[in-house]
Amino acid sequence: MNYRGAATKLGSEDTSHLELLTATDAWWWICAAGERKSDSRTDFYKSIEAEASRAGTGSGHVSTAHLLPQEIDFKRLDAEIALQASRAIRDLTRRLIYDSLTSGKVVSAEFSNYVLKACVRAREEEAYLAIAAEGFINPAILAIVLDAVPDIPHEDWQIEPGGAMGVDVAYGQIVFSTVIPPTAQAQIVELFADSPE
């Protein structure tokens, strides 16, 4: 293939979702792309040179500033990152619940600023779910965590100041619990039953 492109590197300073981009992350923005045709007016290099010359008209210089991400592009990037993050948090929460359902243990995932824990316990004919968040968790992330459990309305979650089902409340920790219906358990099991550990 004779395709060519121009790209610029984005860093954490380029997006408002700073916790999702670390200093070592490299995100690349494709500014322009085209086909290399050395004997044609539509050659990528010739067309990008002409475009940069037109953009710099009046200044005496070429300019590629118009190819760089603009404010609307950063807003779109922020929205896409937020959507990806919320999906990842939802999937991770469901995975923690699945692991606890199948092992009977408290299962946790550690992040840079907080720890999430899930615990499912069967009591007679009902099963109870406890979700614990420890550390500095964004309330918006916590809302995504609790919303990740299928068939559980938000009003069914209860705050457990004294802990629940083997999840003790520690300093800087909050524990929520609810009854997890068989339909929700089945949906979660179906999501991960065939996936590798």
FIPA-525719 format. One record per residue: residue in one letter; x, y, z negated of N, C-alpha, C, O, CB in turn. Coordinates in steps of 0.001 Angstrom, whole numbers, always signed. Atoms other than C-alpha are relative to their C-alpha. Glycine has a CB too. Example, Ala and Ser with C-alpha at 12.3 -4.5 7.8 and 13.67 -1.06 7.14 Angstrom:
<rec 'A' <+890 -1190 +0> <+12300 -4500 -7800> <+900 +1200 +0> <+1936 +1181 -665> <-992 +27 -1246>>
<rec 'S' <-820 -1190 +60> <+13670 -1060 -7140> <-770 +1090 -730> <-261 +2198 -899> <+414 +462 +1415>>
END
This chain:
<rec 'M' <+837 -1184 +0> <+0 +0 +0> <+880 +1244 +0> <+1946 +1276 -615> <-951 +0 -1214>>
<rec 'N' <-748 -1247 -101> <+1163 +3493 +792> <-672 +1133 -759> <-650 +2284 -322> <+170 +387 +1449>>
<rec 'Y' <+668 -1032 +774> <-778 +5326 -1886> <+982 +677 -944> <+1886 +47 -1491> <-1173 -590 -783>>
<rec 'R' <-841 -800 +886> <+845 +8086 -3887> <-895 +798 -944> <-2087 +969 -691> <+934 +949 +817>>
<rec 'G' <+772 -788 +947> <-231 +10154 -6865> <+870 +968 -763> <+2094 +844 -786> <-726 -899 -959>>
<rec 'A' <-662 -954 +883> <+657 +13035 -9133> <-690 -96 -1354> <-1918 -139 -1428> <-53 +1470 +578>>
<rec 'A' <+576 +176 +1335> <+175 +12731 -12888> <+691 +914 -992> <+1805 +1382 -759> <+112 -1463 -458>>
<rec 'T' <-579 -756 +1098> <+764 +14649 -16091> <-237 -765 -1293> <-1223 -1490 -1423> <-603 +1430 -78>>
<rec 'K' <+77 +714 +1275> <+1344 +13332 -19599> <-798 +817 -1005> <-564 +2015 -1169> <+1414 -300 -551>>
<rec 'L' <+779 -634 +1052> <-1187 +14124 -22336> <+461 -527 -1347> <+789 -1705 -1486> <-1512 -248 +200>>
<rec 'G' <-379 +403 +1345> <-324 +14076 -26018> <-1121 +272 -984> <-2208 +694 -589> <+1267 +719 -435>>
<rec 'S' <+1037 -175 +1016> <-2227 +14285 -29300> <-476 +1443 -91> <-1599 +1695 -528> <+513 -454 -1352>>
<rec 'E' <+408 -1407 +60> <-2273 +18087 -29043> <-1039 +344 +1061> <-1643 +1416 +1024> <+1211 +902 +163>>
<rec 'D' <+929 -261 -1093> <-4447 +17769 -25935> <-1416 -473 -265> <-2292 -272 +576> <+500 -642 +1237>>
<rec 'T' <+1348 +491 +299> <-7461 +16187 -27630> <-341 +258 -1454> <+545 +259 -2309> <-120 -1500 +316>>
<rec 'S' <+413 -267 +1377> <-9483 +16929 -30749> <-46 -1272 -832> <-138 -1194 -2057> <-1360 +677 -19>>
<rec 'H' <+39 +1264 +737> <-9506 +13213 -31685> <+1423 -406 -391> <+1943 -1423 +68> <-677 -1118 +850>>
<rec 'L' <-1403 +173 +327> <-6068 +13446 -33255> <+305 -1348 -627> <+1391 -1893 -431> <+438 +1085 -918>>
<rec 'E' <-278 +1268 +669> <-6443 +10282 -35310> <+84 -1150 +985> <+551 -2232 +630> <-1063 -291 -1037>>
<rec 'L' <-20 +1069 -987> <-6784 +8275 -32104> <+1236 +48 +893> <+1537 -916 +1597> <-1240 +68 +849>>
<rec 'L' <-1233 -121 -772> <-3607 +9556 -30470> <+1142 +294 -958> <+1131 +1321 -1635> <-116 +1113 +1086>>
<rec 'T' <-1147 -240 +863> <-342 +9212 -32357> <+1099 +676 +802> <+986 +854 +2015> <+509 -1318 -626>>
<rec 'A' <-1112 -686 -672> <+2916 +10941 -31570> <+651 -883 +1051> <+1271 -371 +1983> <+1044 +441 -1018>>
<rec 'T' <-646 +906 -943> <+4087 +7845 -29705> <-915 -400 +1159> <-465 -1047 +2104> <+469 -1238 -725>>
<rec 'D' <+920 +341 -1083> <+971 +7483 -27529> <+322 +820 +1239> <+716 +1982 +1137> <-1460 +230 -431>>
<rec 'A' <-162 -709 -1264> <+1288 +8416 -23870> <-1241 -253 +840> <-1503 -1378 +1264> <+1295 -453 +752>>
<rec 'W' <+1170 +72 -865> <-1873 +9144 -21936> <+333 +769 +1262> <+884 +1868 +1206> <-1285 +572 -703>>
<rec 'W' <-348 -611 -1276> <-1525 +9950 -18277> <-1258 +421 +743> <-2217 -341 +863> <+828 -967 +857>>
<rec 'W' <+1127 -558 -756> <-3884 +12149 -16286> <+407 +29 +1471> <+1399 +661 +1835> <-395 +1446 -517>>
<rec 'I' <-272 -29 -1443> <-3977 +11518 -12528> <-587 +1286 +561> <-1803 +1477 +581> <-601 -1260 +730>>
<rec 'C' <+416 -1320 -498> <-4099 +14995 -11016> <-425 -43 +1459> <-1335 +675 +1874> <+1127 +1003 -169>>
<rec 'A' <+296 +85 -1433> <-4166 +14036 -7364> <+488 -1343 +509> <+1402 -1944 -57> <+664 +1174 +794>>
<rec 'A' <-401 +1275 -597> <-3892 +10957 -5190> <-309 +30 +1489> <-1200 +751 +1939> <-723 -1196 -688>>
<rec 'G' <+227 +55 -1442> <-3685 +10146 -1509> <+888 -1043 +645> <+1611 -1775 -31> <+247 +1365 +637>>
<rec 'E' <-737 +1010 -750> <-2127 +8037 +1203> <+1237 +630 +633> <+1193 +1740 +1162> <-898 -645 +1082>>
<rec 'R' <-1259 -443 -618> <+1457 +8379 +2385> <-52 -316 +1485> <-78 -1480 +1885> <+1241 -685 -671>>
<rec 'K' <-1 +142 -1470> <+1390 +8991 +6166> <+985 +1029 +542> <+606 +2161 +841> <-1458 +207 +623>>
<rec 'S' <-1053 -961 -331> <+4661 +10595 +7162> <-201 +702 +1338> <+310 +1801 +1549> <+1323 -694 +7>>
<rec 'D' <+172 -594 -1330> <+3555 +11266 +10722> <-1367 +657 +156> <-1829 +854 +1279> <+186 -1060 +1080>>
<rec 'S' <+1356 -528 -80> <+180 +12792 +9852> <-158 +1260 -832> <+539 +1452 -1829> <-1001 -1047 -453>>
<rec 'R' <+319 -1195 +770> <-1234 +16118 +8674> <-650 -355 -1330> <-613 +439 -2270> <-915 +914 +799>>
<rec 'T' <+682 +414 +1235> <-3163 +14162 +6024> <+927 -752 -956> <+464 -1326 -1941> <-1200 -877 +340>>
<rec 'D' <-971 +610 +917> <+24 +12798 +4430> <-139 +620 -1387> <-278 +1836 -1516> <+1450 +176 +530>>
<rec 'F' <+212 -488 +1363> <-288 +13072 +647> <+985 +1111 -352> <+582 +2145 -884> <+130 -1149 -1000>>
<rec 'Y' <-1005 -993 +379> <+2966 +14978 +202> <-222 +1324 +729> <-78 +2396 +142> <+1406 -529 +294>>
<rec 'K' <+246 -1237 -762> <+2147 +17457 +2974> <-1254 +709 -514> <-1272 +1931 -654> <-147 -309 +1513>>
<rec 'S' <+1245 -629 +435> <-1400 +18015 +1746> <+137 +597 -1401> <-437 +1652 -1671> <-1144 -1016 +27>>
<rec 'I' <-155 -540 +1351> <-359 +18502 -1905> <+882 +1252 +37> <+672 +2188 -734> <+608 -1067 -950>>
<rec 'E' <-855 -1191 -157> <+2359 +20953 -817> <-817 +1173 +529> <-684 +2299 +48> <+1188 -295 +956>>
<rec 'A' <+844 -1059 -559> <-146 +22916 +1261> <-988 +520 -1038> <-1220 +1725 -1133> <-757 -513 +1232>>
<rec 'E' <+955 -397 +1032> <-2669 +22920 -1588> <+670 +856 -1059> <+105 +1859 -1497> <-635 -1229 -647>>
<rec 'A' <-734 -765 +1019> <-55 +24151 -4084> <+393 +1372 +534> <+415 +2352 -211> <+1256 -770 -456>>
<rec 'S' <-341 -1296 -609> <+991 +26884 -1643> <-1209 +916 +38> <-1103 +2109 -249> <+552 -196 +1420>>
<rec 'R' <+1233 -804 -29> <-2611 +28040 -1215> <-355 +493 -1396> <-793 +1633 -1554> <-1170 -819 +584>>
<rec 'A' <+349 -374 +1374> <-3135 +28072 -4995> <+893 +1106 -526> <+491 +1874 -1401> <+89 -1208 -915>>
<rec 'G' <-931 -1022 +462> <-85 +30284 -5447> <-12 +1256 +846> <+819 +2143 +654> <+1377 -553 -30>>
<rec 'T' <+78 -1148 -898> <-1104 +32773 -2771> <-89 +1302 -796> <-891 +1434 -1720> <-1210 -134 +940>>
<rec 'G' <-8 -1297 +671> <-350 +36312 -3859> <+1061 +88 -1079> <+1479 +1186 -1445> <-1350 +278 -599>>
<rec 'S' <-1014 -34 +1062> <+2167 +35300 -6515> <+1402 -223 +554> <+2398 +32 -123> <-308 -1056 -1063>>
<rec 'G' <-1293 +305 -586> <+4927 +34292 -4128> <+552 -1341 -429> <+1670 -1699 -58> <+970 +1064 -347>>
<rec 'H' <-426 +1306 +484> <+5150 +30907 -5807> <-1075 -1036 +303> <-2237 -702 +532> <+299 +47 -1513>>
<rec 'V' <+992 +1070 -100> <+3496 +27536 -5406> <-574 -233 -1407> <+83 +76 -2402> <+637 -1328 +594>>
<rec 'S' <+616 +256 +1299> <+1099 +26510 -8195> <-792 -1303 +45> <-1564 -1554 +970> <-915 +1174 -412>>
<rec 'T' <+787 +1233 +142> <-270 +23162 -9309> <-867 +54 -1264> <-1407 -963 -1700> <+934 -1238 -45>>
<rec 'A' <+753 -140 +1248> <-2017 +24550 -12400> <-1451 -452 +163> <-2053 -979 -773> <+40 +1451 -479>>
<rec 'H' <+1407 +375 -221> <-5429 +23932 -10827> <-201 -1517 -26> <-1325 -1997 -170> <-491 +560 +1338>>
<rec 'L' <+107 +1459 +29> <-4641 +20206 -10742> <+29 -559 -1424> <-365 -1701 -1658> <+1125 -615 +813>>
<rec 'L' <-91 +450 +1385> <-4054 +20006 -14491> <-1391 -51 -626> <-2305 +632 -163> <+927 +928 -815>>
<rec 'P' <+1320 +85 +643> <-6932 +19065 -16809> <-460 +1363 -503> <+316 +2129 -1074> <+35 -999 -1166>>
<rec 'Q' <+606 -1251 +450> <-9264 +21960 -17538> <-826 -273 -1256> <-901 -1410 -1721> <-883 +632 +1122>>
<rec 'E' <+774 +154 +1240> <-11481 +22578 -20578> <-1087 -1061 +139> <-1287 -1865 -770> <-631 +1335 -398>>
<rec 'I' <+1065 +988 -201> <-14335 +20522 -19108> <+570 -1421 +37> <-87 -2368 -394> <-768 +297 +1303>>
<rec 'D' <-636 +1323 -44> <-11912 +17637 -18512> <+341 -495 -1402> <+170 -1675 -1708> <+1271 +44 +863>>
<rec 'F' <-325 +388 +1368> <-10761 +17667 -22139> <-1262 -353 -782> <-1245 -1255 -1620> <+762 +1124 -707>>
<rec 'K' <+1267 +342 +654> <-14389 +17686 -23301> <-449 -1395 +418> <-928 -2177 -403> <-1092 +1041 +343>>
<rec 'R' <+355 +1341 -494> <-15031 +14649 -21105> <+902 -1060 -637> <+428 -2126 -1030> <+114 -61 +1548>>
<rec 'L' <-941 +929 +623> <-11891 +12953 -22466> <-374 -249 -1456> <-379 -1391 -1916> <+1435 +542 +94>>
<rec 'D' <+411 +142 +1400> <-12991 +13646 -26052> <-1229 -893 -111> <-1299 -1753 -989> <-287 +1378 -622>>
<rec 'A' <+1227 +807 +32> <-16417 +12150 -25307> <+300 -1461 +297> <-256 -2354 -343> <-1028 +539 +1007>>
<rec 'E' <-351 +1377 -346> <-14886 +9062 -23692> <+756 -687 -1136> <+517 -1859 -1423> <+840 -26 +1276>>
<rec 'I' <-746 +560 +1128> <-12473 +8543 -26601> <-958 -307 -1154> <-854 -1359 -1785> <+1116 +978 -463>>
<rec 'A' <+963 +215 +1079> <-15323 +8938 -29109> <-859 -1228 +276> <-1136 -2010 -633> <-888 +1237 -180>>
<rec 'L' <+815 +1163 -349> <-17421 +6375 -27230> <+798 -1292 -158> <+300 -2266 -722> <-525 +124 +1439>>
<rec 'Q' <-849 +1186 +136> <-14537 +3890 -27027> <+243 -332 -1472> <+202 -1495 -1873> <+1342 +214 +723>>
<rec 'A' <-267 +215 +1431> <-13773 +4380 -30723> <-1231 -561 -704> <-1117 -1478 -1516> <+437 +1316 -673>>
<rec 'S' <+1210 +485 +672> <-17394 +3881 -31790> <-286 -1446 +385> <-726 -2230 -456> <-1206 +889 +348>>
<rec 'R' <+185 +1396 -414> <-17624 +671 -29732> <+995 -920 -696> <+648 -2025 -1111> <+145 -130 +1521>>
<rec 'A' <-1026 +817 +657> <-14367 -601 -31208> <-334 -200 -1486> <-166 -1296 -2020> <+1395 +659 +152>>
<rec 'I' <+366 +101 +1420> <-15537 +157 -34774> <-1194 -940 -165> <-1219 -1763 -1080> <-331 +1404 -588>>
<rec 'R' <+1168 +889 +57> <-18882 -1547 -34110> <+412 -1457 +163> <-15 -2324 -599> <-1019 +381 +1085>>
<rec 'D' <-426 +1381 -258> <-17204 -4644 -32681> <+833 -554 -1150> <+687 -1719 -1521> <+802 -72 +1301>>
<rec 'L' <-821 +440 +1130> <-14680 -4808 -35522> <-873 -314 -1216> <-662 -1320 -1893> <+1043 +1076 -358>>
<rec 'T' <+912 +236 +1136> <-17438 -4500 -38145> <-721 -1326 +168> <-817 -2108 -778> <-1027 +1149 -131>>
<rec 'R' <+699 +1263 -249> <-19360 -7340 -36545> <+942 -1192 -133> <+546 -2255 -610> <-636 +9 +1392>>
<rec 'R' <-981 +1080 +132> <-16194 -9428 -36389> <+285 -294 -1474> <+393 -1457 -1864> <+1308 +364 +733>>
<rec 'L' <-228 +199 +1430> <-15560 -8879 -40108> <-1167 -763 -626> <-965 -1663 -1441> <+198 +1356 -709>>
<rec 'I' <+1182 +687 +537> <-19120 -9962 -40886> <-8 -1456 +443> <-304 -2346 -355> <-1300 +705 +454>>
<rec 'Y' <-63 +1376 -504> <-18741 -13043 -38669> <+1028 -819 -780> <+753 -1949 -1183> <+345 -8 +1503>>
<rec 'D' <-1053 +714 +731> <-15482 -14004 -40389> <-423 -316 -1424> <-111 -1387 -1944> <+1286 +818 -14>>
<rec 'S' <+477 +256 +1352> <-17101 -13636 -43806> <-1129 -1032 +3> <-1195 -1893 -875> <-472 +1302 -651>>
<rec 'L' <+1094 +976 -129> <-20213 -15548 -42681> <+539 -1424 +110> <+13 -2347 -512> <-869 +326 +1228>>
<rec 'T' <-509 +1343 -293> <-18116 -18480 -41484> <+1026 -491 -1021> <+1289 -1691 -1102> <+616 -19 +1375>>
<rec 'S' <-1011 +418 +973> <-15500 -18481 -44254> <-495 +72 -1442> <+31 -610 -2321> <+1234 +855 +149>>
<rec 'G' <+477 -205 +1363> <-17492 -17371 -47295> <+908 +895 -820> <+739 +1004 -2035> <-148 -1317 -688>>
<rec 'K' <-967 -839 +713> <-14656 -14996 -48181> <-230 +1482 +294> <-931 +1841 +1241> <+1432 -394 +384>>
<rec 'V' <-50 -1427 -287> <-14234 -11237 -48428> <+1052 +207 +1081> <+2191 -239 +941> <+324 +843 -1289>>
<rec 'V' <-903 -207 -1137> <-12660 -10154 -45143> <+235 +1498 +150> <-693 +2291 -7> <-588 -616 +1325>>
<rec 'S' <-299 -1430 -84> <-10894 -6837 -44607> <+810 +339 +1241> <+1459 -517 +1842> <+749 +452 -1240>>
<rec 'A' <-815 -562 -1084> <-9328 -4663 -41919> <+584 +1304 -516> <-129 +2130 -1085> <-846 +228 +1322>>
<rec 'E' <-693 -1171 +524> <-6767 -2007 -42760> <+336 +973 +1117> <+856 +582 +2162> <+1270 -413 -738>>
<rec 'F' <-323 -1080 -922> <-6412 +1325 -40954> <+979 +938 -684> <+1362 +704 -1830> <-1280 +760 +455>>
<rec 'S' <-995 -896 +596> <-4032 +4206 -41556> <-545 +735 -1228> <+197 +963 -2183> <+473 +1012 +1035>>
<rec 'N' <+557 -780 +1099> <-6422 +6095 -43874> <-1046 -726 -837> <-1476 -204 -1865> <-597 +1233 +538>>
<rec 'Y' <+1047 +685 +741> <-8926 +3507 -45039> <+33 -1502 +262> <+685 -1981 +1190> <-1365 +568 +366>>
<rec 'V' <+142 +1450 -128> <-9764 -174 -45502> <-1490 -316 +35> <-2267 +225 -752> <+720 -761 -1179>>
<rec 'L' <+1379 +487 -52> <-13024 -1852 -44501> <-33 -1440 -473> <+839 -2237 -128> <-588 +122 +1433>>
<rec 'K' <+166 +1376 +462> <-14246 -5001 -46238> <-1433 -431 +247> <-2360 +374 +158> <+365 -138 -1503>>
<rec 'A' <+1336 +573 -163> <-17190 -7292 -45514> <-84 -1289 -786> <+872 -2062 -849> <-329 -249 +1494>>
<rec 'C' <+219 +1217 +759> <-18661 -10021 -47664> <-1451 -428 +175> <-2366 +360 -60> <+347 +204 -1500>>
<rec 'V' <+1345 +557 -137> <-21667 -12251 -46942> <-128 -1140 -1005> <+727 -2023 -1075> <-278 -498 +1474>>
<rec 'R' <+265 +1042 +979> <-23147 -14400 -49707> <-1436 -484 +139> <-2365 +320 +218> <+265 +511 -1427>>
<rec 'A' <+1345 +580 -31> <-26106 -16780 -49508> <-476 -173 -1423> <+237 -731 -2257> <-23 -1359 +762>>
<rec 'R' <+624 +161 +1312> <-28413 -16637 -52528> <-1389 -584 +216> <-2294 +103 +690> <-71 +1364 -780>>
<rec 'E' <+1247 +713 -221> <-31208 -19193 -52438> <-366 +55 +1490> <+353 -511 +2313> <-1135 +601 -873>>
<rec 'E' <+413 +3 -1400> <-33098 -18466 -49184> <+446 +1255 +739> <+141 +1412 +1922> <-1500 -138 +95>>
<rec 'E' <-402 -1246 -642> <-31540 -15075 -48473> <+1517 +115 +24> <+2222 -504 -772> <-617 +1206 -721>>
<rec 'A' <-1426 -305 -66> <-28127 -13859 -47464> <+179 +1495 -221> <-604 +2307 +272> <+617 -444 +1369>>
<rec 'Y' <-277 -1396 +313> <-26635 -10618 -48742> <+1329 +400 +631> <+2286 -373 +676> <+25 +233 -1535>>
<rec 'L' <-1207 -545 -621> <-24079 -8448 -47013> <+458 +1215 -787> <-333 +2107 -1094> <-251 +372 +1488>>
<rec 'A' <-602 -1182 +616> <-21744 -6025 -48734> <+1086 +529 +929> <+1915 -229 +1434> <+584 -329 -1416>>
<rec 'I' <-1034 -687 -777> <-19644 -3505 -46813> <+666 +997 -933> <-9 +1823 -1547> <-596 +715 +1280>>
<rec 'A' <-748 -930 +845> <-16918 -1649 -48700> <+941 +824 +862> <+1587 +310 +1775> <+788 -756 -1097>>
<rec 'A' <-943 -911 -654> <-14969 +1369 -47491> <+876 +599 -1078> <+385 +1150 -2064> <-738 +1120 +819>>
<rec 'E' <-956 -480 +1005> <-11853 +2334 -49379> <+967 +960 +650> <+1523 +664 +1708> <+763 -1175 -658>>
<rec 'G' <-922 -989 -544> <-9756 +5430 -48805> <-752 +1176 +599> <-1903 +1439 +249> <+902 -635 +1051>>
<rec 'F' <+561 -1216 -581> <-10412 +8516 -46730> <-674 -327 +1323> <-86 -146 +2389> <+1094 +1072 +199>>
<rec 'I' <+730 +373 -1205> <-13063 +7330 -44276> <-929 +1138 +405> <-1640 +1705 -426> <-800 -1309 -221>>
<rec 'N' <+875 -1026 -561> <-14849 +9811 -42046> <-1449 -470 -134> <-1751 -1609 +221> <+360 +294 +1496>>
<rec 'P' <+1409 +411 +117> <-18608 +9771 -42795> <-609 -438 +1326> <-1484 -1305 +1350> <-818 +1135 -570>>
<rec 'A' <+517 +400 -1313> <-19279 +9525 -39050> <+408 -1435 +323> <-366 -2183 +919> <+507 +958 +1100>>
<rec 'I' <-463 +1372 -219> <-17200 +6334 -38898> <-790 -953 -886> <-1166 -2043 -454> <+1521 -125 -285>>
<rec 'L' <+779 +831 +907> <-19017 +4958 -41925> <-1414 -225 +544> <-1962 -1320 +418> <-60 +643 -1391>>
<rec 'A' <+1333 +138 -604> <-22344 +5618 -40182> <+14 -1018 +1134> <-928 -1795 +1287> <-499 +1360 +522>>
<rec 'I' <-125 +973 -1088> <-21127 +3629 -37157> <+126 -1412 -566> <-459 -2355 -33> <+1220 +330 +893>>
<rec 'V' <-184 +1309 +647> <-20050 +767 -39454> <-1345 -566 -444> <-1669 -1713 -138> <+958 +117 -1213>>
<rec 'L' <+1276 +485 +511> <-23451 +516 -41130> <-1005 -242 +1125> <-1834 -1147 +1035> <-572 +991 -1002>>
<rec 'D' <+906 +157 -1135> <-25289 +915 -37823> <+375 -1196 +875> <-407 -1612 +1730> <-7 +1268 +837>>
<rec 'A' <-473 +1113 -836> <-23250 -1944 -36324> <-722 -1307 -288> <-676 -2232 +522> <+1481 -197 -197>>
<rec 'V' <+668 +1247 +372> <-25303 -4582 -38127> <-1380 -24 +651> <-2214 +833 +356> <-110 -143 -1557>>
<rec 'P' <+1301 +28 -677> <-28238 -5598 -35923> <-1145 -285 -961> <-980 -979 -1964> <+8 -1042 +1102>>
<rec 'D' <+1251 +250 +745> <-31797 -5583 -37300> <+8 +519 -1433> <-795 +79 -2256> <-280 -1472 -26>>
<rec 'I' <-32 -596 +1347> <-30851 -3532 -40388> <-290 +1498 +127> <+584 +2252 +556> <+1396 -247 -706>>
<rec 'P' <+270 -1448 -10> <-32612 -141 -40613> <+869 +711 -1032> <+1232 +126 -2052> <-1497 +280 -281>>
<rec 'H' <-919 -713 +906> <-30494 +2539 -42286> <-557 +102 -1413> <+206 +141 -2377> <+291 +1400 +536>>
<rec 'E' <+553 -135 +1348> <-32936 +2821 -45180> <+111 -1291 -824> <-136 -1272 -2030> <-1452 +423 +88>>
<rec 'D' <-155 +1268 +734> <-32304 -855 -46102> <+1356 -127 -694> <+1555 -1038 -1498> <-186 -1168 +949>>
<rec 'W' <-1301 +30 +662> <-28713 -107 -47155> <-109 +633 -1380> <-735 +1680 -1545> <+1066 +731 +848>>
<rec 'Q' <-22 -519 +1362> <-28188 +405 -50885> <+1441 +236 -440> <+2325 -573 -159> <-713 -971 -970>>
<rec 'I' <-1333 -251 +561> <-25187 +2003 -52575> <+136 -819 -1268> <-765 -841 -2106> <+232 +1525 -288>>
<rec 'E' <-261 +872 +1155> <-23653 -362 -55133> <+1093 +626 -862> <+2277 +373 -637> <+418 -1437 +461>>
<rec 'P' <-1044 -657 +816> <-21898 +1732 -57793> <+807 -974 -844> <+1939 -681 -1230> <-630 +1030 -909>>
<rec 'G' <-719 +961 +833> <-20956 -1365 -59755> <+629 -1125 +784> <+1123 -2085 +194> <-916 -571 -1016>>
<rec 'G' <-542 +1075 -819> <-19792 -3468 -56820> <-1055 -1043 +302> <-2149 -1018 -263> <+1187 -646 -688>>
<rec 'A' <+959 +1029 -405> <-21474 -6448 -55227> <+728 -1199 +568> <+1653 -1049 +1366> <-997 +552 +1029>>
<rec 'M' <-424 +1261 -611> <-20734 -10093 -54454> <+1506 -160 +134> <+1998 -565 +1187> <-615 -128 +1341>>
<rec 'G' <-1436 +200 -38> <-17083 -10146 -55309> <+778 +1182 +566> <+2006 +1141 +631> <+303 -1210 +797>>
<rec 'V' <-676 -1213 -454> <-16332 -6700 -53879> <-107 +1013 -1128> <-1147 +1647 -1303> <-623 +558 +1342>>
<rec 'D' <+2 -916 +1129> <-15380 -4623 -56892> <+281 +1414 +477> <+1110 +1640 +1358> <+1033 -429 -1049>>
<rec 'V' <-205 -1403 -373> <-15599 -865 -56639> <+1267 +506 -664> <+1390 +512 -1889> <-1220 +878 -404>>
<rec 'A' <-1247 -569 +508> <-12148 +635 -56977> <-44 +1513 +199> <-974 +2051 +800> <+1246 -626 +718>>
<rec 'Y' <-81 -1452 -166> <-11090 +4268 -57129> <+37 +337 +1494> <+808 -265 +2241> <+1257 +576 -729>>
<rec 'G' <+27 -402 -1403> <-11900 +5955 -53794> <-719 -985 +899> <-528 -971 +2115> <+1389 +186 +495>>
<rec 'Q' <+692 +1021 -792> <-14141 +3088 -52691> <-1508 +169 -141> <-2008 +559 -1196> <+428 -1425 -440>>
<rec 'I' <+1455 -7 +25> <-17814 +2967 -51785> <-478 -1325 +567> <+61 -1815 +1559> <-585 +1207 +804>>
<rec 'V' <+511 +1303 -418> <-19826 -243 -51438> <-1483 +136 +330> <-2254 +684 -458> <+227 -1077 -1107>>
<rec 'F' <+1404 +55 -409> <-23106 -662 -49535> <-400 -1457 +119> <+407 -2300 +511> <-237 +759 +1347>>
<rec 'S' <+466 +1371 -153> <-25230 -3791 -49604> <-1403 -22 +585> <-2138 +964 +520> <+28 -734 -1344>>
<rec 'T' <+1322 +202 -573> <-28311 -5155 -47876> <-258 -1490 +154> <+667 -2301 +103> <-133 +724 +1359>>
<rec 'V' <+341 +1363 -379> <-30163 -8356 -47156> <+230 -100 +1508> <-239 +747 +2267> <-1493 -371 -397>>
<rec 'I' <-256 +176 -1425> <-28960 -9661 -43796> <-902 -1125 +512> <-709 -2286 +150> <+1515 -316 +274>>
<rec 'P' <+973 +1002 -427> <-31815 -11451 -42020> <+616 -1052 +920> <+1660 -807 +1524> <-1161 +674 +701>>
<rec 'P' <-512 +1063 -877> <-31322 -14735 -40111> <+185 +458 +1444> <+1099 -3 +2128> <-937 -1188 -32>>
<rec 'T' <-133 -475 -1388> <-31868 -12897 -36809> <+1316 +748 +201> <+1983 +577 +1221> <-1184 +914 +374>>
<rec 'A' <-1259 -743 -83> <-28922 -10571 -37508> <+1186 -950 -90> <+2163 -803 +644> <+80 +1058 -1115>>
<rec 'Q' <-1079 +983 +115> <-26744 -13478 -38613> <+188 -753 +1316> <+1314 -956 +1771> <-294 -991 -1141>>
<rec 'A' <-64 +766 -1256> <-27598 -15403 -35443> <+617 +830 +1112> <+1413 +319 +1900> <-1400 -473 +418>>
<rec 'Q' <-562 -868 -1042> <-26782 -12420 -33217> <+1507 +155 -161> <+2253 +126 +818> <-670 +1376 -31>>
<rec 'I' <-1433 -167 +252> <-23407 -11934 -34867> <+759 -1288 +287> <+1835 -1257 +884> <+243 +440 -1446>>
<rec 'V' <-653 +1282 -269> <-22547 -15629 -34732> <+98 -238 +1515> <+1114 -723 +2013> <-776 -1162 -683>>
<rec 'E' <-6 +207 -1453> <-23500 -15729 -31055> <+1073 +841 +686> <+1643 +426 +1695> <-1372 +333 +588>>
<rec 'L' <-1021 -874 -592> <-21136 -12839 -30325> <+1404 -593 -63> <+2206 -396 +850> <-7 +1339 -699>>
<rec 'F' <-1377 +419 +240> <-18054 -14585 -31715> <+222 -1504 -70> <+1363 -1950 -191> <+469 +601 -1252>>
<rec 'A' <-127 +1441 +172> <-18770 -18319 -31883> <+977 -630 +971> <+1703 -1553 +602> <-1335 -648 +152>>
<rec 'D' <-865 +585 -1017> <-16894 -19054 -28660> <+1292 +756 +225> <+2084 +394 +1096> <-733 -88 +1277>>
<rec 'S' <-1197 -808 -214> <-14179 -16417 -29019> <+1167 -585 -784> <+962 -1207 -1826> <-247 +1467 -413>>
<rec 'P' <-1171 +509 +734> <-10603 -17315 -30040> <+174 +769 -1296> <-262 +1913 -1419> <+1284 +105 +859>>
<rec 'E' <-243 -655 +1305> <-9555 -16522 -33586> <+944 +1171 +169> <+1272 +1846 -806> <+584 -1004 -1027>>
END
